[in-house]
Structure formats: structure tokens, C-alpha cells
């Protein structure tokens, strides 16, 4: 993870290594060696790798997207593992950015960063207050749902939906999904044959972004 941060050009402020660690250090930056018990006590994992780095969070300001760009949007995502996996999948699919709205977990928390497998260092991650803010960036929102109807709206299959132009694929809270009153332009669903009512939010996001990437490339 430290190597990924360096490769992405982030500003590594400081690094700390456990006394028995010798695998990797940031070149040109002094490493503070810590006794094993001290090192383990300041790490937030039960079995730390042996290196810690203090990295400055990059300042990312995106106010508008172009017609050729698309984003993955997470609204009220509460689980850091899901948030990190979404970032990882979006980066793998070539999304322009990942936008988190509402009461979403901090995308720079250690658990999210680890779950992203370093992808958070390579794709812009933006936080906004509401989905209305995302629309104001010029994004047409495709909202995911497992329901057969959202009020008067009839969701369409993701695989037949129009994914051209500047779009945002929106996934919602793990327990409640997206609010039916959310400012969604088109509701989409992922058809599945099994007995499960819905997919895990990170899994649904992964399936959707991979399809969008393939469909847009085919066009």
C-alpha cells in the first residue's frame, strides 16, 4: 500500500517501520524504526505488515464532467469494505471518478484505503452532500434498484439501458438502498435468476461498472 501511494505521486510525510521489517521503505525518506510492541500498538490492524506511512490526503476539486466521462456514485454507503471495493472496481473499469454523497463512510479511513487495494490513490474520489450536487456536475444518474417498480417508474434492465454520455451509476445504502425520491433520471436493475432478492452493494456496483465499461467501449 505504501508503494502504491508513492507510485501514485502522493506526498508521503513520514514513515515508520517495525524493528524486524526490511521488505520496503520509501526511497529518500527517513524511516523511524519502532520496537515491535510499540509499532503494533499504534497500528489499527491485528497483524500489521511492519510499515506505516503518514500520507497527505490529496486535494481533489471536480465541479463538472464532460460528455465522454462517467462516474460511480455511492449514496449513504456505511461499510468501509464496500466503499473500498467500489473504488477498486471503478478504477479497474476505467471510471473517471468515484463520488460519494450523503452519510457515506470516510473514503480515506484506513479500512477503506486497504479495501481499495491502493485504487483510492489512482482514481479521483469526491465527496458531496447530496445526489443533487452530482446532477449539477452535468451527470445523468442511473439509479440501481432490486424492486420491480419505484413509484410510477419502471426500472429497465441495466443491459438494455442507455449508458452513453455523461452518466453516474448510483448505488445506495446497504440496508435501505436508494431513496425512491432520489433525483434519478433512469432506474435500472440487474436481472438475476437465483432466489436472492438483491446483490451486495459492492458486488452490484462491480457488475454494473464492468458492463458500462464494456458497453461504452463497444460504442
LUMLUMDREN-167265 format. One line per 8 residues: number of its first residue (from 1); their letters; for each residue x, z, y of N, C-alpha, C. Coordinates in pm, 1 decimal. Layout:
BEGIN
NUM> A> X/Z/Y/X/Z/Y/X/Z/Y ~ ...
***
This chain:
BEGIN
1> XXXXXXXX> 81.6/0.0/-120.2/0.0/0.0/0.0/85.9/0.0/126.5 ~ 193.8/76.7/123.6/283.7/78.3/238.9/346.5/-59.7/257.8 ~ 385.5/-121.7/147.3/444.1/-255.9/155.2/344.1/-356.1/211.7 ~ 215.4/-341.8/175.3/111.8/-431.6/226.6/95.8/-414.6/377.8 ~ 101.7/-290.8/424.3/89.0/-264.6/567.9/204.0/-329.3/644.1 ~ 323.2/-321.3/588.8/440.2/-381.3/652.3/427.9/-532.8/652.7 ~ 384.2/-588.8/537.9/370.8/-734.1/525.9/268.0/-788.6/624.5 ~ 167.3/-706.8/656.3/63.4/-749.2/749.5/105.2/-732.6/895.0
9> XXXXXXXX> 222.8/-674.4/917.6/273.3/-659.4/1053.2/220.7/-538.4/1127.7 ~ 164.1/-440.8/1053.9/113.5/-321.6/1120.4/229.6/-234.3/1169.4 ~ 199.6/-150.6/1266.2/300.1/-63.1/1325.9/311.6/64.4/1242.8 ~ 416.7/72.2/1160.8/441.5/191.7/1079.6/517.0/291.9/1166.1 ~ 452.2/401.1/1197.9/509.1/500.3/1289.7/610.7/589.0/1220.1 ~ 578.9/629.1/1096.1/666.2/721.4/1024.3/639.8/710.9/875.5 ~ 736.9/755.1/795.7/717.2/756.9/651.2/778.8/883.0/591.4 ~ 717.7/929.6/483.8/760.8/1049.6/414.7/769.1/1019.2/265.6
17> XXXXXXXX> 877.2/1059.0/202.4/893.4/1033.3/59.3/918.0/1164.0/-14.6 ~ 869.1/1168.9/-137.6/893.7/1285.1/-221.9/1038.0/1282.0/-271.3 ~ 1096.0/1395.2/-296.7/1238.3/1404.3/-329.5/1277.0/1322.5/-453.9 ~ 1181.5/1295.3/-543.2/1213.7/1220.2/-664.2/1172.8/1073.1/-654.6 ~ 1139.3/1026.7/-533.7/1087.4/889.9/-516.4/1197.7/795.2/-472.2 ~ 1203.1/675.9/-535.5/1307.3/579.6/-498.5/1259.6/435.1/-509.2 ~ 1127.9/413.0/-526.1/1077.7/277.8/-550.5/1078.1/188.9/-426.8 ~ 1035.6/242.7/-313.1/1021.3/156.9/-195.2/1020.4/241.4/-68.4
25> XXXXXXXX> 1087.3/193.0/33.6/1079.5/253.7/165.4/1072.1/141.3/267.9 ~ 1010.6/168.7/382.8/1001.9/68.6/488.5/1141.5/45.3/546.1 ~ 1192.8/-76.3/537.1/1327.0/-104.6/588.7/1336.7/-75.7/738.5 ~ 1447.7/-15.3/778.4/1472.2/8.3/919.2/1401.3/128.9/977.1 ~ 1327.2/202.9/892.9/1255.3/320.7/941.3/1300.7/441.9/861.8 ~ 1343.1/545.9/931.1/1392.4/665.3/863.3/1283.5/727.6/776.8 ~ 1320.3/763.9/656.8/1226.0/828.4/564.5/1253.6/978.5/559.9 ~ 1152.1/1057.3/587.6/1164.5/1202.6/580.8/1141.9/1246.2/435.9
33> XXXXXXXX> 1241.3/1306.7/376.0/1228.3/1349.8/237.3/1166.1/1488.1/231.2 ~ 1063.3/1502.2/144.8/992.8/1628.3/130.1/1007.3/1681.2/-12.4 ~ 1017.7/1811.4/-23.3/1018.9/1875.5/-155.0/885.6/1848.3/-223.8 ~ 886.9/1837.6/-355.1/770.0/1793.3/-432.0/643.6/1871.2/-399.8 ~ 650.9/2003.0/-398.9/529.9/2082.6/-374.0/474.0/2056.0/-234.4 ~ 561.2/2045.5/-136.8/517.1/2018.4/-0.1/453.3/1881.1/9.9 ~ 519.0/1781.7/-50.2/465.8/1645.7/-45.5/327.3/1639.8/-109.0 ~ 314.4/1695.9/-227.8/186.1/1690.2/-298.2/76.2/1763.0/-223.4
41> XXXXXXXX> 112.5/1866.3/-148.1/11.3/1945.1/-76.6/-46.3/1870.4/43.0 ~ 29.7/1777.3/100.2/-20.1/1704.2/217.4/-82.9/1569.7/180.2 ~ -70.1/1530.4/53.4/-133.4/1406.6/8.7/-278.6/1435.2/-28.6 ~ -368.5/1338.3/-6.6/-510.0/1359.2/-38.8/-545.3/1305.6/-177.9 ~ -444.3/1270.5/-257.9/-469.1/1227.7/-395.8/-409.5/1329.3/-491.8 ~ -465.6/1336.2/-613.0/-418.1/1432.7/-711.0/-283.0/1392.5/-769.2 ~ -259.7/1262.7/-782.1/-131.9/1215.2/-837.0/-70.1/1113.1/-741.0 ~ -15.6/1158.1/-629.1/40.5/1066.9/-528.3/160.2/990.0/-581.7
49> XXXXXXXX> 177.4/868.1/-528.2/284.6/780.3/-572.2/423.3/830.8/-529.9 ~ 429.1/905.1/-424.2/558.8/955.4/-379.1/599.5/907.2/-242.1 ~ 512.7/829.8/-176.3/542.9/785.5/-40.7/416.3/794.6/43.3 ~ 431.8/840.6/165.4/322.8/846.5/262.6/370.1/775.7/389.4 ~ 279.4/707.1/454.4/315.4/640.4/579.1/209.9/668.0/685.3 ~ 255.6/688.9/805.4/168.0/702.4/920.4/166.7/567.1/990.2 ~ 51.0/500.7/990.4/39.2/365.1/1042.2/-62.5/362.0/1155.4 ~ -26.5/298.1/1264.2/-116.3/289.3/1377.8/-231.8/194.4/1346.4
57> XXXXXXXX> -355.9/238.9/1366.5/-472.7/156.3/1341.9/-473.7/40.8/1441.2 ~ -482.5/-82.8/1392.4/-480.4/-197.6/1484.3/-605.2/-202.3/1571.0 ~ -587.2/-246.4/1693.6/-699.4/-262.5/1785.1/-756.2/-403.3/1767.5 ~ -881.0/-410.6/1721.7/-944.6/-540.0/1696.0/-1069.7/-551.0/1781.9 ~ -1075.6/-653.3/1862.5/-1190.5/-674.6/1950.3/-1243.7/-815.7/1929.2 ~ -1359.1/-825.9/1865.0/-1423.4/-955.1/1842.4/-1561.0/-951.7/1907.6 ~ -1587.1/-1043.7/1997.3/-1715.9/-1045.1/2066.8/-1799.8/-1167.4/2033.8 ~ -1735.9/-1267.5/1972.3/-1808.0/-1391.8/1944.6/-1742.0/-1464.3/1828.1
65> XXXXXXXX> -1826.8/-1525.9/1743.9/-1774.7/-1604.9/1633.1/-1812.3/-1751.2/1654.1 ~ -1731.4/-1841.2/1598.4/-1757.0/-1984.1/1613.2/-1845.5/-2034.3/1499.5 ~ -1889.6/-2157.8/1512.1/-1980.0/-2218.5/1415.1/-1918.6/-2228.8/1275.7 ~ -1788.0/-2236.5/1268.6/-1721.4/-2253.3/1139.3/-1687.5/-2121.0/1071.2 ~ -1717.9/-2009.4/1135.8/-1679.6/-1878.7/1082.6/-1797.7/-1807.8/1016.0 ~ -1764.3/-1717.4/924.5/-1868.6/-1637.2/859.5/-1813.1/-1499.5/827.3 ~ -1904.5/-1402.4/818.0/-1861.4/-1263.7/801.1/-1945.4/-1193.0/695.4 ~ -1889.1/-1087.1/640.4/-1962.9/-995.5/553.9/-1998.4/-874.3/638.2
73> XXXXXXXX> -2124.0/-834.2/633.2/-2172.0/-722.4/714.9/-2222.3/-610.6/624.0 ~ -2176.1/-489.7/647.2/-2223.1/-372.1/573.8/-2295.4/-278.8/668.0 ~ -2420.8/-247.9/636.9/-2500.9/-161.8/723.8/-2525.9/-27.0/655.7 ~ -2482.7/80.7/718.6/-2502.3/216.5/665.7/-2440.9/234.6/526.9 ~ -2323.9/179.8/504.2/-2256.1/196.6/375.1/-2191.8/335.0/372.5 ~ -2230.2/416.2/275.3/-2185.2/555.7/276.1/-2069.8/584.9/181.5 ~ -2051.5/504.3/78.9/-1947.8/532.3/-20.1/-1817.8/459.7/15.7 ~ -1706.8/531.5/27.9/-1581.1/466.6/65.6/-1532.8/365.6/-37.5
81> XXXXXXXX> -1561.3/391.0/-166.0/-1522.6/295.3/-268.4/-1594.2/162.7/-251.5 ~ -1722.7/168.9/-218.5/-1799.1/46.2/-194.7/-1748.5/-26.9/-71.4 ~ -1723.3/47.7/36.0/-1674.5/-14.6/159.0/-1540.6/-83.8/136.0 ~ -1450.9/-16.8/64.1/-1320.6/-75.4/36.5/-1329.7/-198.8/-50.9 ~ -1417.0/-193.7/-151.4/-1435.3/-309.2/-238.9/-1492.8/-427.5/-162.3 ~ -1585.8/-401.2/-70.2/-1642.2/-507.5/11.8/-1533.9/-575.3/95.3 ~ -1446.3/-496.5/154.5/-1337.2/-553.0/234.8/-1246.0/-638.1/146.5 ~ -1216.6/-587.0/28.4/-1129.5/-659.1/-65.2/-1191.6/-793.4/-105.3
89> XXXXXXXX> -1320.9/-793.0/-136.5/-1389.0/-915.6/-178.2/-1400.2/-1014.9/-63.4 ~ -1428.9/-964.0/56.6/-1441.6/-1052.1/173.1/-1309.2/-1120.7/203.5 ~ -1200.5/-1046.2/195.4/-1068.7/-1104.5/220.9/-1035.0/-1209.1/115.1 ~ -1070.4/-1179.2/-11.1/-1043.3/-1272.7/-119.8/-1123.9/-1401.1/-104.4 ~ -1244.8/-1390.1/-50.8/-1332.3/-1505.9/-35.6/-1302.0/-1586.1/90.2 ~ -1216.9/-1532.8/176.0/-1181.0/-1604.7/297.5/-1274.6/-1581.9/414.0 ~ -1347.4/-1470.4/414.2/-1435.8/-1439.6/525.9/-1354.2/-1421.5/653.9 ~ -1416.3/-1455.3/766.4/-1347.8/-1441.3/895.1/-1321.6/-1295.3/928.3
97> XXXXXXXX> -1419.3/-1209.9/894.8/-1408.9/-1068.4/927.5/-1508.9/-989.7/843.6 ~ -1494.4/-858.8/847.2/-1593.1/-767.3/789.9/-1645.3/-682.4/904.6 ~ -1777.3/-677.1/917.1/-1839.4/-599.7/1025.0/-1920.3/-486.8/963.0 ~ -1897.0/-365.4/1008.5/-1974.7/-250.8/962.9/-2062.4/-201.7/1077.5 ~ -2189.4/-178.9/1047.8/-2282.2/-130.8/1150.1/-2348.5/-1.5/1104.1 ~ -2407.1/69.7/1201.6/-2478.6/192.1/1169.4/-2385.7/304.7/1128.2 ~ -2437.8/393.0/1040.3/-2363.1/511.8/998.4/-2276.8/481.7/876.4 ~ -2191.1/383.3/889.8/-2102.6/344.3/779.4/-1979.3/433.7/777.7
105> XXXXXXXX> -1927.8/459.1/658.0/-1806.1/538.2/642.8/-1692.3/474.9/723.1 ~ -1599.9/558.5/768.9/-1485.3/510.2/846.3/-1402.5/412.9/761.8 ~ -1391.4/286.5/802.3/-1317.1/188.5/722.1/-1168.0/216.4/714.7 ~ -1118.8/307.7/799.7/-976.6/341.1/796.2/-950.3/475.8/729.4 ~ -1051.1/531.4/663.2/-1028.1/654.2/587.8/-942.0/621.7/466.2 ~ -861.4/716.2/418.5/-768.3/687.0/307.9/-835.5/628.2/184.1 ~ -952.9/676.5/147.9/-1019.4/626.4/27.2/-1062.8/480.7/43.3 ~ -1109.5/443.7/162.6/-1148.5/305.1/186.5/-1025.4/215.3/183.3
113> XXXXXXXX> -919.1/258.6/246.9/-796.5/179.6/250.7/-744.9/154.5/109.4 ~ -744.6/258.9/25.9/-696.7/241.5/-112.0/-790.5/151.3/-192.1 ~ -922.0/169.7/-174.9/-1018.2/87.7/-249.2/-1009.2/-58.9/-209.6 ~ -963.5/-85.1/-88.4/-948.9/-224.7/-44.0/-824.6/-290.6/-101.5 ~ -739.1/-212.1/-166.3/-614.3/-263.1/-224.9/-528.6/-335.1/-121.3 ~ -531.3/-285.4/1.5/-449.3/-344.9/107.1/-517.1/-456.4/183.7 ~ -636.7/-498.9/139.1/-706.1/-609.3/207.5/-743.6/-572.3/349.7 ~ -765.9/-442.9/376.0/-802.9/-399.0/509.9/-693.4/-431.4/611.5
121> XXXXXXXX> -571.3/-452.9/563.8/-461.0/-488.9/652.4/-459.4/-638.0/684.7 ~ -535.6/-717.3/610.4/-524.9/-862.7/620.7/-651.4/-932.9/668.3 ~ -760.8/-861.8/685.1/-883.9/-921.4/737.6/-934.7/-831.9/850.2 ~ -977.3/-889.9/961.8/-1027.0/-807.1/1072.3/-1149.4/-725.2/1029.9 ~ -1147.9/-597.3/1062.0/-1260.9/-508.7/1033.1/-1312.7/-454.2/1165.2 ~ -1440.1/-478.9/1191.2/-1500.5/-443.9/1320.1/-1616.0/-347.1/1297.0 ~ -1630.1/-250.3/1383.8/-1742.6/-156.3/1377.6/-1831.9/-175.3/1499.6 ~ -1963.2/-185.1/1475.8/-2061.3/-196.1/1583.6/-2172.8/-95.5/1557.1
129> XXXXXXXX> -2257.3/-76.1/1656.0/-2361.9/24.6/1641.8/-2479.5/-24.3/1557.1 ~ -2527.8/-145.3/1582.7/-2646.5/-193.4/1512.9/-2630.1/-339.6/1471.4 ~ -2721.9/-385.7/1387.3/-2721.0/-526.4/1347.5/-2753.6/-618.1/1464.7 ~ -2823.0/-565.6/1565.5/-2849.6/-644.9/1685.8/-2718.2/-683.9/1753.2 ~ -2619.5/-593.6/1746.3/-2488.8/-623.6/1804.9/-2422.2/-739.8/1731.8 ~ -2444.9/-747.9/1600.4/-2387.0/-857.2/1522.2/-2452.3/-989.4/1562.6 ~ -2583.7/-988.5/1580.3/-2654.9/-1109.7/1621.5/-2606.2/-1157.9/1757.0 ~ -2574.6/-1063.8/1844.8/-2527.2/-1100.7/1977.6/-2389.7/-1167.2/1973.1
137> XXXXXXXX> -2321.3/-1156.1/1859.8/-2193.0/-1224.5/1841.8/-2213.8/-1370.2/1801.0 ~ -2339.4/-1414.3/1797.2/-2369.6/-1551.6/1760.1/-2384.2/-1574.0/1611.3 ~ -2415.4/-1466.7/1537.1/-2420.6/-1473.5/1391.6/-2565.8/-1479.4/1342.9 ~ -2593.7/-1573.6/1252.9/-2723.9/-1580.4/1186.0/-2717.0/-1491.4/1062.4 ~ -2809.3/-1396.4/1053.1/-2800.0/-1294.0/949.9/-2881.3/-1327.6/825.8 ~ -2814.1/-1322.0/710.0/-2878.5/-1334.6/580.4/-2880.2/-1196.2/516.6 ~ -2998.1/-1138.5/503.6/-3009.8/-1003.4/451.4/-3039.5/-1002.0/302.6 ~ -2965.6/-923.8/227.8/-2986.3/-916.3/83.3/-3093.1/-813.0/49.4
145> XXXXXXXX> -3173.2/-844.6/-51.4/-3277.6/-753.2/-97.2/-3305.5/-777.2/-244.7 ~ -3353.7/-673.5/-312.6/-3394.5/-687.8/-452.8/-3546.1/-695.0/-464.1 ~ -3616.2/-692.1/-349.9/-3762.7/-694.5/-350.1/-3814.9/-838.4/-352.0 ~ -3935.8/-853.9/-404.0/-3995.6/-988.0/-409.6/-4055.4/-1026.9/-275.2 ~ -4075.7/-927.5/-188.3/-4128.9/-956.5/-55.1/-4082.1/-848.9/42.1 ~ -4055.1/-889.6/165.0/-4019.9/-798.0/273.7/-4124.2/-818.8/382.2 ~ -4229.0/-736.8/380.3/-4340.0/-758.4/472.2/-4402.3/-893.0/443.0 ~ -4407.7/-978.1/544.9/-4463.5/-1112.4/527.6/-4357.9/-1212.8/483.1
153> XXXXXXXX> -4232.2/-1170.3/481.7/-4123.5/-1261.4/446.2/-4105.1/-1270.2/295.4 ~ -4076.6/-1389.5/248.3/-4050.0/-1413.1/106.8/-3900.9/-1445.6/89.4 ~ -3825.0/-1356.4/26.4/-3682.4/-1384.7/6.8/-3661.4/-1511.5/-75.1 ~ -3552.4/-1581.7/-44.2/-3516.1/-1701.3/-120.2/-3391.7/-1669.7/-202.4 ~ -3370.4/-1747.5/-306.4/-3251.2/-1729.4/-388.1/-3126.5/-1753.8/-303.0 ~ -3028.9/-1670.6/-321.1/-2902.8/-1689.1/-249.9/-2846.6/-1828.2/-276.8 ~ -2868.8/-1876.6/-398.7/-2807.7/-2002.4/-439.2/-2877.4/-2125.1/-380.5 ~ -2991.9/-2105.8/-319.4/-3058.9/-2217.4/-251.8/-3066.2/-2196.6/-100.7
161> XXXXXXXX> -3016.4/-2084.2/-54.2/-3020.9/-2052.9/89.2/-2920.9/-2137.9/167.0 ~ -2952.9/-2161.1/293.5/-2863.6/-2234.3/383.0/-2752.1/-2140.4/428.5 ~ -2630.8/-2167.2/383.8/-2517.4/-2081.7/419.7/-2420.5/-2154.1/512.8 ~ -2469.2/-2255.8/581.6/-2385.3/-2329.8/675.7/-2386.5/-2260.5/811.8 ~ -2296.4/-2302.7/897.2/-2292.6/-2248.1/1032.1/-2234.0/-2108.0/1036.7 ~ -2254.3/-2042.3/1148.2/-2202.0/-1907.4/1168.4/-2299.3/-1806.7/1109.4 ~ -2266.8/-1755.8/991.8/-2357.8/-1664.4/923.0/-2291.7/-1530.5/895.3 ~ -2378.0/-1430.0/874.2/-2333.7/-1299.3/830.8/-2415.3/-1258.7/709.9
169> XXXXXXXX> -2349.5/-1232.7/597.8/-2418.0/-1185.7/477.8/-2426.6/-1034.2/488.6 ~ -2549.5/-980.4/494.7/-2568.7/-838.0/520.2/-2610.8/-765.3/393.7 ~ -2537.7/-658.9/361.0/-2577.2/-570.5/251.5/-2602.0/-432.0/311.3 ~ -2695.9/-358.7/249.3/-2738.2/-232.6/308.1/-2698.9/-109.6/230.0 ~ -2748.2/2.6/274.6/-2717.2/133.5/218.2/-2740.9/140.1/67.8 ~ -2655.2/214.6/-0.3/-2660.0/224.1/-145.6/-2795.1/273.1/-197.8 ~ -2854.9/368.0/-130.2/-2979.3/427.1/-179.2/-3103.8/356.6/-127.0 ~ -3098.7/309.2/-2.8/-3219.6/257.7/61.5/-3216.5/107.6/90.7
177> XXXXXXXX> -3102.5/45.7/75.7/-3093.7/-96.3/107.9/-3106.6/-120.5/256.9 ~ -3146.5/-240.3/293.5/-3165.8/-274.7/434.2/-3305.3/-236.5/480.1 ~ -3314.2/-192.0/603.7/-3444.0/-160.4/663.1/-3528.1/-287.6/671.0 ~ -3652.4/-284.2/623.5/-3737.9/-403.9/631.1/-3754.1/-459.0/772.3 ~ -3734.1/-372.5/872.4/-3747.1/-414.4/1011.1/-3614.5/-462.2/1071.0 ~ -3511.6/-472.1/988.8/-3381.0/-517.5/1039.0/-3393.2/-658.6/1094.2 ~ -3314.3/-693.5/1195.9/-3323.2/-826.0/1260.3/-3260.9/-936.3/1174.4 ~ -3317.7/-955.2/1056.9/-3265.8/-1053.6/961.4/-3331.7/-1189.0/985.3
185> XXXXXXXX> -3252.4/-1295.0/983.7/-3306.0/-1430.4/1001.6/-3360.8/-1485.7/870.5 ~ -3290.3/-1461.5/761.0/-3334.5/-1507.8/629.9/-3304.6/-1400.3/525.6 ~ -3406.7/-1363.6/448.6/-3387.2/-1267.1/339.8/-3350.1/-1344.3/214.1 ~ -3246.9/-1296.7/144.8/-3202.3/-1362.8/22.2/-3193.8/-1261.2/-90.8 ~ -3204.7/-1310.6/-212.5/-3193.2/-1224.9/-329.8/-3103.7/-1291.7/-431.6 ~ -3038.9/-1212.6/-515.3/-2953.3/-1265.0/-621.1/-3032.0/-1260.9/-751.5 ~ -3075.0/-1374.6/-802.8/-3153.8/-1375.5/-926.5/-3072.5/-1319.6/-1043.5 ~ -3136.4/-1236.6/-1125.1/-3069.4/-1188.1/-1245.5/-3172.9/-1166.9/-1356.0
193> XXXXXXXX> -3127.5/-1179.3/-1478.3/-3219.5/-1180.4/-1592.5/-3231.4/-1045.4/-1661.6 ~ -3138.8/-956.1/-1638.2/-3140.3/-826.6/-1707.0/-3247.0/-732.4/-1654.6 ~ -3250.8/-611.8/-1711.2/-3355.6/-515.8/-1676.4/-3327.3/-441.1/-1545.4 ~ -3201.3/-444.6/-1497.8/-3166.4/-369.6/-1377.3/-3243.0/-422.2/-1256.1 ~ -3290.4/-328.7/-1174.5/-3365.0/-367.4/-1055.1/-3274.9/-432.6/-951.2 ~ -3151.4/-384.8/-942.5/-3061.1/-438.0/-840.1/-2917.3/-415.9/-883.4 ~ -2825.7/-477.6/-809.1/-2683.1/-461.3/-832.6/-2627.8/-354.2/-738.9 ~ -2517.3/-294.7/-778.0/-2442.0/-208.3/-687.4/-2408.6/-286.6/-561.1
201> XXXXXXXX> -2410.8/-221.2/-445.6/-2395.3/-291.6/-318.9/-2263.0/-367.0/-309.3 ~ -2155.3/-307.7/-359.7/-2026.1/-376.2/-355.5/-2025.4/-495.9/-449.3 ~ -2090.0/-480.7/-565.8/-2098.1/-592.4/-660.0/-2183.1/-704.8/-602.1 ~ -2295.8/-669.7/-541.1/-2381.7/-771.7/-480.0/-2306.3/-845.1/-369.5 ~ -2234.1/-769.2/-289.5/-2156.4/-831.6/-182.7/-2050.0/-924.9/-237.0 ~ -1986.2/-885.3/-346.9/-1883.0/-968.0/-407.7/-1940.6/-1099.1/-460.5 ~ -2050.9/-1089.6/-534.9/-2116.4/-1209.8/-587.9/-2153.9/-1303.2/-473.7 ~ -2209.6/-1245.9/-367.5/-2259.4/-1327.4/-256.0/-2146.4/-1395.4/-179.4
209> XXXXXXXX> -2040.1/-1323.0/-147.6/-1933.3/-1385.0/-67.2/-1859.0/-1491.4/-145.9 ~ -1845.3/-1472.0/-276.2/-1779.2/-1574.1/-356.7/-1864.7/-1701.7/-361.7 ~ -1997.2/-1683.9/-371.3/-2083.9/-1800.8/-369.0/-2078.0/-1871.4/-234.0 ~ -2083.7/-1795.0/-125.8/-2078.4/-1854.0/7.4/-1948.7/-1931.8/27.0 ~ -1837.6/-1873.7/-15.9/-1709.0/-1942.4/-0.4/-1709.1/-2075.2/-75.0 ~ -1760.9/-2074.0/-197.9/-1762.8/-2197.1/-278.1/-1857.4/-2301.1/-218.9 ~ -1975.4/-2255.3/-174.5/-2074.5/-2347.5/-119.2/-2024.9/-2410.6/10.7 ~ -1961.0/-2333.6/95.3/-1912.3/-2387.6/221.7/-1795.0/-2482.1/198.9
217> XXX> -1711.9/-2452.6/98.7/-1600.6/-2541.2/68.0/-1652.9/-2674.3/14.4 ~ -1758.9/-2667.0/-67.5/-1816.8/-2789.1/-123.7/-1874.2/-2878.5/-14.4 ~ -1928.7/-2817.4/91.3/-1984.7/-2895.2/201.5/-1875.7/-2965.9/280.0
***
